[in-house]
Amino acid sequence: MVSTGYVPIIPNRIGAIEPYVYELARNLSFNHSVHIFGTGNGEEKVGRMHVKAFGYNESLPHLLEPSFGYRLAYQIPFNIYLFKEFCNLNKCKHVDVLHIHDANSGFAATALKKMFNTPLVCSVHNEIRSIKSVQSCDKILAVSNYIRDFLVEKRGLSEDKVDVLNMAVDTNLCKRKRKMENAKKDLGLSNHNIILFVGRKCPEKGIEILVDALPEIVDSNPKTLAILVGPDYMFGLNSEDYTKVLKKRIKKLGVEKNALFVNFVSQYTLELFYEAADLLVFPSIWQEPFGKVILEAMCYEIPVVASAVGGVPEIVENERNGLLVRPGDSVELARCVNYLLKNPIYAQSLGAEGRKTVLKKFTFNQVVRRCCEVYDKII
């Protein structure tokens, strides 16, 4: 089978979709031969999983942009690459299923389906503007019930054509290996209350809501440190300018000593941050399709305070395995954070229930089994 997506696979598997596609393919490869086509640089082979990445020559999109626009200028070269690589692969071995993880790959995938009569599956990880590129798919897998309902109610897809396949995390990798106190000591942050944010630094992720909540949090818990981990990234804007705006806002609020901005970190350092965190804040103000970071935090038994948006309530059950807050409400966010910091036993109970939730619903064993059931039905 072939798994493909207009996402960077090599060398940096960052974000939510990219590592999920990689890990799903790796788990599928235990019993199947899997080829991944993505963007990036290089080639990788692990067991029966073969990864090939398309490296962009930046001059080509710049040449295409005046005629096709920014998005198509980047999509066209990858679609051509996907078409060529699939044809070459199919000469050597029969491909049973083509599974795309981005609707941007749909046009090439549709042509390949018609040419080779290959069953086609598309995983939809976000709201999409048009269904033209995925209409010929044999099955569409929505990442959450929220996305499934969006595709059926707002984009007019048949209910029979859309199933839900949630994301998963590797529970063997995402688990606490050290005590919280030891992790804080390793980071040089002993005696701190650590609030962790992991994700892109952009307005829709609600970082400003966390920033506005900090003064009230610090007032009740002076040794609190908010660690903001993730790349600076905004569509169509200078990302660094947004980070500067956040830092100015923090300084104006008088809590610059209580916030730490971190860009890319090694997997080891990210594990340390998770193990040292008293809680994770997920303050998004847009309709999050799912929320994989929440699963990762739950795996480490970290209590979660999250906005009740999009697919998030499908993971977080309020007051059972986490706390849900109104999106954009910094006062409620601060109140919930302070409550958990003042009530560590309750916070620990939420964290323990969080890991139980992941083990019950969001492991790769479950996702792979469901994925193979879909494949079997359409082959």
URTA-V899955 format. One record per helix or strand of 2 or more residues. SS is the DSSP state (a for helix, b for strand). FROM is the first residue (numbers start at 1). TO is the last residue. If there is no record, write none. Layout:
ss=[SS	SS]
from=[FROM	FROM]
to=[TO	TO]
//
This chain:
ss=[b	a	b	b	b	a	a	b	a	b	a	b	a	a	b	a	b	a	a	b	a	a	b	a	b	a	b	a	b	a	a	a]
from=[2	17	34	43	49	58	70	97	103	119	132	139	145	159	162	180	193	203	207	224	239	256	259	267	279	292	303	312	322	330	344	364]
to=[10	28	40	46	54	68	92	100	116	124	134	142	153	161	164	186	198	205	220	229	252	258	262	276	282	299	307	314	325	342	361	378]
//
